[in-house]
């Protein structure tokens, strides 16, 4: 069994690493190198802060995406109370229907922003900030490790550093040259920062195509992880490794999920 962590959030170093060392458990950390700058939060976190925290939004929000103007009328959803926020804070965006207009808007905007480039995502978020009257800020809880901290992670023999592209794009939305640049640049920087060969890769959002796999192989990776659920079998393609996504489970539920995965 292999434990993996994606993206490179700062709590990987300060919270997770000490636990791994305490229990002598190895793990792989897949780091998106462009996020280490902490200029802004990851776009999905910034969007969550704007839409899913208590407060009042404009009745109507507009966004220009690739030359097309889209508009959303929030109606009563413009107001999101502290009580509603507390009640819905455990909402699972990928397995439960949206309980409020704010959550429905978050899902729609997530799907619209996901295939865009990092620059286009930032422009869209800036447009939303301007309408809402907010400013982008990086919450301490949502920061990523910075470049010097990669070596601090890598100095533990239990920890493997893996690559996760530079800007965390939806790779299948990019042309072949852009995919190769994202994949190889992250590998080079992480090897420079860690002093180790980076052998493993994880596809952002778990999305890949044949040309993506070819780019990963060409960059010199030995394997790559998807987000597809399943067990690694003898004939599993090492560049399409499945993983079991761990949700906010307690120990009992985690044990049950593992039992179902291996024995049912």
Phi, psi and omega per residue, in radians:
X1 nan 2.419 3.140
X2 -2.135 2.275 3.074
X3 -1.684 2.316 -3.126
X4 -2.271 2.625 3.073
X5 -2.296 2.275 -3.093
X6 -1.763 2.680 2.940
X7 1.583 -0.780 3.130
X8 1.734 0.644 3.076
X9 -1.118 2.638 -3.081
X10 -1.057 -0.533 -3.133
X11 -1.167 -0.268 3.028
X12 -1.039 -0.677 -3.128
X13 -1.391 -0.818 -2.969
X14 -1.525 -0.444 -3.120
X15 -1.912 -0.838 -3.016
X16 -1.334 -0.813 -3.096
X17 -0.967 -0.832 3.121
X18 -1.050 -0.601 3.114
X19 -1.214 -0.706 3.097
X20 -1.082 -0.743 -3.141
X21 -1.170 -0.696 -3.133
X22 -1.067 -0.707 -3.054
X23 -1.781 0.067 3.096
X24 1.001 0.878 -3.101
X25 -2.020 2.175 3.102
X26 -1.374 2.732 3.133
X27 -2.766 2.785 3.064
X28 -2.001 2.326 3.108
X29 -1.940 2.026 3.119
X30 -1.638 2.029 -2.983
X31 -1.945 2.260 3.000
X32 -1.557 1.907 -2.916
X33 -1.145 -0.565 -3.129
X34 -1.187 -0.441 -3.135
X35 -1.291 -0.273 -3.098
X36 -1.173 -0.260 -3.130
X37 -1.214 -0.442 -3.126
X38 0.956 0.548 3.045
X39 -1.187 -0.646 3.090
X40 -2.509 2.884 2.976
X41 -1.217 2.866 2.993
X42 -0.976 2.545 -2.996
X43 -1.022 -0.616 -3.121
X44 -1.234 -0.545 3.077
X45 -1.268 -0.723 3.127
X46 -1.102 -0.698 3.107
X47 -1.140 -0.711 3.102
X48 -1.059 -0.739 -3.122
X49 -1.130 -0.676 -3.123
X50 -1.205 -0.692 -2.956
X51 -1.782 -0.521 -2.958
X52 -1.928 0.366 3.031
X53 -1.977 2.666 -3.069
X54 -1.019 2.547 3.114
X55 2.577 -3.034 -3.118
X56 -2.042 2.241 3.058
X57 -1.836 2.842 3.015
X58 -1.011 2.595 3.114
X59 -1.026 -0.634 -3.109
X60 -2.164 2.312 3.044
X61 -2.043 2.435 3.133
X62 -2.210 2.569 -3.119
X63 -2.577 2.311 3.099
X64 -1.722 2.030 -3.119
X65 -2.192 2.010 3.127
X66 0.932 0.764 3.064
X67 1.452 -0.049 3.137
X68 -1.926 2.254 3.133
X69 -1.595 2.162 3.099
X70 -1.939 2.614 -3.067
X71 -2.401 2.446 3.119
X72 -2.249 2.211 3.070
X73 -1.752 1.927 -3.051
X74 -1.375 -0.391 -3.116
X75 0.989 -2.274 3.140
X76 -1.167 -0.343 3.128
X77 -1.198 -0.163 3.086
X78 -1.069 -0.528 3.085
X79 -1.697 2.230 3.093
X80 -2.274 1.959 -2.976
X81 -1.495 2.883 3.063
X82 -1.038 -0.695 -3.130
X83 -1.128 -0.741 3.117
X84 -1.140 -0.739 3.130
X85 -1.049 -0.782 -3.132
X86 -1.144 -0.674 -3.099
X87 -1.195 -0.609 -3.030
X88 -1.815 0.145 -2.990
X89 -1.170 -0.345 3.117
X90 -1.657 0.212 3.139
X91 -0.988 2.314 3.097
X92 -1.721 1.833 -2.999
X93 -1.068 -0.483 -3.012
X94 -1.761 -0.072 -3.114
X95 -2.277 -0.075 -3.112
X96 -2.250 2.564 3.097
X97 -1.167 2.671 3.139
X98 -1.150 2.228 -3.083
X99 -1.487 -0.107 -3.007
X100 -2.678 2.767 3.130
X101 -1.020 -0.581 3.132
X102 -1.110 -0.722 -3.124
X103 -1.202 -0.660 3.094
X104 -1.111 -0.703 3.112
X105 -1.161 -0.703 3.107
X106 -1.014 -0.824 -3.116
X107 -1.095 -0.736 -3.124
X108 -1.148 -0.764 3.138
X109 -1.198 -0.630 3.085
X110 -0.994 -0.833 -3.094
X111 -1.188 -0.523 3.107
X112 -1.327 -0.654 -3.078
X113 -1.431 -0.504 -3.023
X114 -0.924 -0.807 -3.077
X115 -1.395 -0.046 -3.095
X116 -1.378 2.822 3.042
X117 -1.237 2.870 3.134
X118 -1.035 -0.679 3.135
X119 -1.162 -0.714 3.133
X120 -1.189 -0.673 3.088
X121 -1.075 -0.739 -3.138
X122 -1.145 -0.726 3.113
X123 -1.070 -0.723 3.136
X124 -1.130 -0.754 3.123
X125 -1.137 -0.684 3.101
X126 -1.087 -0.666 3.111
X127 -1.119 -0.721 3.098
X128 -1.169 -0.760 3.114
X129 -0.998 -0.726 -3.109
X130 -1.093 -0.725 3.141
X131 -1.245 -0.634 -3.083
X132 -1.387 -0.457 -3.081
X133 1.475 0.530 -3.138
X134 -2.025 2.998 3.121
X135 -2.220 2.486 3.079
X136 -1.192 2.318 3.068
X137 -2.520 2.621 -3.069
X138 -1.736 1.877 3.109
X139 -1.153 2.511 -3.131
X140 -1.002 -0.639 -3.110
X141 -1.262 -0.215 -3.063
X142 -2.056 0.262 3.136
X143 -1.370 2.767 3.099
X144 -1.848 2.770 3.061
X145 -1.092 2.624 3.108
X146 -1.743 2.920 -2.996
X147 -0.861 -0.854 -3.109
X148 -1.105 -0.377 -3.090
X149 -1.378 -0.241 3.076
X150 -1.081 -0.715 3.108
X151 -1.126 -0.605 3.120
X152 -1.162 -0.610 3.043
X153 -1.210 -0.787 -3.023
X154 -1.258 -0.251 -3.101
X155 -1.327 -0.065 3.090
X156 -1.666 2.173 -3.103
X157 -1.121 -0.353 3.136
X158 -1.324 -0.315 -2.966
X159 -1.841 2.272 3.004
X160 -1.838 2.384 3.053
X161 -1.661 2.164 3.084
X162 -2.055 2.843 -3.100
X163 -1.717 2.650 -3.063
X164 -2.488 0.574 -3.058
X165 1.292 -3.096 3.124
X166 -1.606 -1.005 -3.026
X167 -1.807 0.136 -3.127
X168 1.018 0.913 3.133
X169 -1.483 2.891 2.913
X170 -1.363 1.720 -2.948
X171 -1.008 -0.632 -3.093
X172 -1.182 -0.220 3.095
X173 -1.539 -0.091 -3.122
X174 -1.780 2.740 3.034
X175 -1.315 3.011 -3.017
X176 -1.055 -0.754 -3.110
X177 -1.116 -0.728 -3.135
X178 -1.174 -0.675 3.084
X179 -1.064 -0.814 -3.115
X180 -1.106 -0.669 3.127
X181 -1.142 -0.781 3.129
X182 -1.065 -0.739 -3.055
X183 -1.273 -0.852 -3.057
X184 -1.277 -0.620 -3.107
X185 -1.157 -0.656 3.132
X186 -1.175 -0.666 3.124
X187 -1.108 -0.830 -3.112
X188 -1.050 -0.807 -3.093
X189 -1.157 -0.748 -3.132
X190 -1.145 -0.611 3.080
X191 -1.174 -0.675 3.105
X192 -1.134 -0.744 -3.079
X193 -1.323 -0.602 -3.055
X194 -1.615 -0.390 -3.056
X195 1.272 0.291 3.138
X196 -2.192 2.738 2.965
X197 -1.267 2.321 3.107
X198 -1.683 1.981 -2.977
X199 -1.820 -0.360 -2.989
X200 -2.042 2.596 -3.103
X201 -2.346 2.596 3.018
X202 -2.209 2.298 3.137
X203 -1.292 2.176 3.059
X204 -0.986 2.345 -3.097
X205 1.099 0.081 -3.136
X206 1.320 0.177 -3.021
X207 -1.693 2.346 3.127
X208 -2.734 2.817 3.047
X209 -2.332 3.141 -3.106
X210 -1.016 -0.725 -3.128
X211 -1.191 -0.484 3.078
X212 -1.174 -0.801 3.107
X213 -1.065 -0.726 3.124
X214 -1.071 -0.711 3.132
X215 -1.151 -0.668 3.126
X216 -1.152 -0.752 3.106
X217 -1.103 -0.777 -3.101
X218 -1.123 -0.531 -3.138
X219 -1.294 -0.211 3.075
X220 1.732 0.326 3.074
X221 -1.419 2.607 3.110
X222 -1.568 -0.409 -3.098
X223 -2.799 2.913 3.120
X224 -2.608 2.501 -3.096
X225 -1.840 2.426 2.996
X226 -1.727 -2.924 2.981
X227 -2.015 0.153 3.075
X228 -1.169 2.423 -3.076
X229 -1.485 2.399 3.097
X230 2.786 3.089 3.111
X231 -1.764 2.608 3.066
X232 -1.364 2.142 3.138
X233 -1.849 3.031 -3.112
X234 -1.037 -0.594 -3.087
X235 -1.759 0.236 3.136
X236 -1.183 2.323 3.068
X237 -1.136 2.172 -3.076
X238 -1.197 -0.166 3.072
X239 -1.809 0.199 3.085
X240 -2.411 0.763 -3.043
X241 -1.201 2.267 3.101
X242 -1.382 2.810 3.072
X243 -2.491 2.670 3.051
X244 -1.671 2.017 3.138
X245 -1.270 2.201 -3.133
X246 -1.689 2.037 3.122
X247 -1.560 -2.939 -3.086
X248 -1.402 1.203 -3.084
X249 -1.697 2.653 2.931
X250 -1.459 3.079 -3.065
X251 -1.045 -0.675 -3.109
X252 -1.137 -0.769 3.141
X253 -1.193 -0.684 3.107
X254 -1.053 -0.752 3.111
X255 -1.070 -0.734 -3.141
X256 -1.131 -0.726 -3.140
X257 -1.101 -0.736 3.111
X258 -1.132 -0.714 3.122
X259 -1.065 -0.797 3.138
X260 -1.101 -0.663 -3.111
X261 -1.143 -0.732 -3.024
X262 -1.554 -0.500 -2.929
X263 -2.129 -0.098 -3.095
X264 -1.882 nan nan
